[in-house]
Amino acid sequence: MLARRLIPCLDVADGAVVKGVRFRNHRVVGDIVELTRRYAAEGADELVFYDITASPEGRCVDVAWVARVARELDIPFCVAGGIRSVADAEAVLAAGADKVSVNSPALARPALVDELAARFGSQCVVVGIDVDVRGEASRDWRVVANSGKPEQASDAGRDLLAWVREVEARGAGEIVLNAIRHDGVRGGYAHAQLAAVRAATRLPLVASGGAGCAEHFVAVFEHCDVDAALAASVFHSGALPIDALKRTLAARGIVVRS
Amino acid sequence: MSTRVVIVRAGGANFGSLLAACARVGVAATLSDAPATLRSASHVILPGVGAAAQAMRTLRASGLDRVLARLSQPLLGICLGMQLLFESLAEGEVEGLGLLRGRVERLPAAPRWPHMGWNRLDQTRPHALLHGIDAADWFYFVHGYGVADSADAIALSGHGRPFAAAVARGHIAGLQFHPEKSAAAGRRLLANFFALT
């Protein structure tokens, strides 16, 4: 039986790990390799690195830090940010990443998902989706492009659940659903949207945005049946050590890797 | 004999982490697609990130399929590299290397597809490759296809249905999971492989 995964997310801007609130006002929180080591030692199941400025700036991920991380880590990691082509993905994978995650470039050109799956296999292809929840009805759950740079962020013109089904059909291997209004606010994950996406797809689903305490993780696993929960600030700050969180989850009957 | 580990360069695979994982168990592996280098290795690893059809095309185009078939030293296929050891693969409907009997099928859609994450092993046969590994150890899997029935399975795992997580026959072995991404348990397994002669 698969363990539910805990995934620290390291937002990378200009080669440093940063944290902003609702994608704004980034400040540097630490060195990539140092944080990578700490999370592996604490029992993180996987790491995600988002080069949050790559996509809006129209460039690919800087692979130098990807290679440094690969040398350090003996757990899997995924890289996101500005991957627009098979060649971009190949560079990131060759540097040692296990998976690539695409978001805005897939919205701009959905065939990118098909191309990556054909070349590297679906298991390698994660689609990140930023959703802006403007209301309770699912038509008000809007997919947002370029959310890494708020001034360039725009409604992608896509219904959340339709986009999930489309990327699954195109060969995606995992979905990361990030709720923009929950991100950095530490008020819990976006349950309604996660549960709806869970019902819409067989793909592994990663919850992102809103974790503030252990109870939020328990709740998202229990209520939304997600495969993994991703968080940033609650882990970076040391407020919730992963080993302690795993003990809490295990005590609540949630299967985790120990 | 000294340990000269060669990782087969076959297309756009994730070589960086495998090289680093070998280094962590004290083995300086080299990456090569030169037949002579593969033949002179003490241990050969066929890695696997990629789609099956593309990987087999690369192996055939370079003639490495025939080189791999004639090796007699320990050969370890990892993930897709393990699947390529079999006769046929449903992914892309391609013929594999045919070094092991069986067919690689798509895993069931339920509960999830693909199988991605940490899972455990159920050892079905003792083998030196699994020395010191037990049912409490977790390994990282990320794959959408697997071999349901293999006479050469030494450990099973399950996702929707059981599948071969580790296989071994003579000098040939395969792991459906990624030892290079499986923390301490994975290090143990790689060290076990390098101890095979």
Interface residues (C-beta under 8 A of the other chain):
Chain A: M1 L2 A3 R5 A40 D45 A67 A70 R71 E72 L73 D74 I75 P76 E90 L93 A94 A95 G96 A97 D98 K99 A117 A118 R119 F120 G121 S122 Q123 C124 G173 E174 R202 L203 P204 D227 A228 R257 S258
Chain B: G12 A13 N14 F15 G16 S17 A20 A21 R24 V49 G50 A51 A52 Q54 L80 E91 A109 A110 P111 R112 W113 P114 H115 M116 G117 W118 N119 R120 W138 Y140 V142 H143 G144 G158 H159 H178 E180 K181 S182 A183 A184 G186 R187
